[in-house]
Amino acid sequence: MNPKANGGVAVDFKGPFFTPSPLVDGPEVVEQIKGLLQRYVIMSESQALVCTLWIVHTYLFPDYRGSTGYLHISSPVAECGKSQLLEVAELFVANPTTIGGATAAALIRVIDKDNPTLLFDESDLNFHDKEMSALLCSIFNNGWRPGRPYIKCDGEKHEVRKFHVFGPKVLAGIGTHYLQPATLTRCFPIKLQRHGSGRMADEYYIDTGEEESFPIRQKLVGWANQRKSVWLANKRPGSVPRWLNSRKKSISFPLFAIADDLGGTYAEKL
């Protein structure tokens, strides 16, 4: 199921009987999504909030003329919860496409055709090849703003074609060394650690995850439909810290717009 509304929002949810909830309490939705993230992944309160508001913002970007920051989920070693965080995020984001590897040619076509929220697992493995890394960096460095296509010669006649690569993306991998500094400036860093002897994350199972997330997804889509015009209009929320540089401010605007609309202390906790 992949309905596209007139507003351009593409939503891909599992199950044929999905219907958005009509009246929704925004803070309740945020707390429910954040709670699930923290159940299945050991992460801080601020990390969980950033991830949650980023998930909500994926419903904005088809109509948003600003920028979309990426989530960069990293850890120093394997088995720190990166893939599990991607799996839980996939339950909620708009129009998810999860990949564990792809050629650059295939990737630009998927983004251009489907306009997805891209969840790129084990991204560090795909940046090892020098030529592949250069192509992927071009996609990610262009794709944070609308109107900055990836341009290449395409087909047997080598015709010049523009591929639109704008959209929300998640990169999950070990370390940060494989990404260019320019790519990292377009990201919200989510650094995970192995839990050690502290609290253990709950085991994640696809069937139970889908079942418990389904009513929350309904509320999320209903809330996004209700409040999207407010979020789109609030492109310069007053709570964005002045000490952020211009690019960090730009990618942070959508998250702070949602936080300001939520009220309370959400903006302060970002």
C-alpha angles and dihedrals in degrees: 000000000000110000119180116206123210088258090065098248111146116200125183112190128168114246132045097241099063114143123169116240111251103219117031137179105223098205090050091055092047092050092048094051092043090049092054092048091053093046093057101031130042102234139136125266092250093049091051091050093050090050092048096050089044089054089052092049091059086079091061107052102081088065099028120107094190126071138290120218120213128233112237109197111192141163135182092239139013125278098041096123103270096130092041090054089052091051093052092045089051089063092064114025122100115264098347124206115182120194134176095193140352143165115256090243092056093043096055090049093051092051093043094048104036103028090215138172096252118217107191112191123193088011091162090069092056094054097057095090109078096218093043091048091054092051094047092048090053090053094049096040091053098038100069093076131045118245095036104106129185106245124205142147109264137192133005093305092051093232116181110251134181117222116198108225101169115129146093116299138180122208117195122184147121112286129339100258095101095062126079116243088245091058092048091054087062092056141085103222116228106184114190128194132201107266097232114185096337130092115332120226116240116260110259120226120184097223096049091041091055092045097051094041096050098083090043090053089052090054092044094055092045091050092047090051091050098047106027095100089054093050092047092050093049097070094144105044113187095228096069106116113250093219092068114102118245097265094047089049091050096052091042097055096086093050093047091046089058092043092051090051091050091056123197116080099318095112091048092054095055 
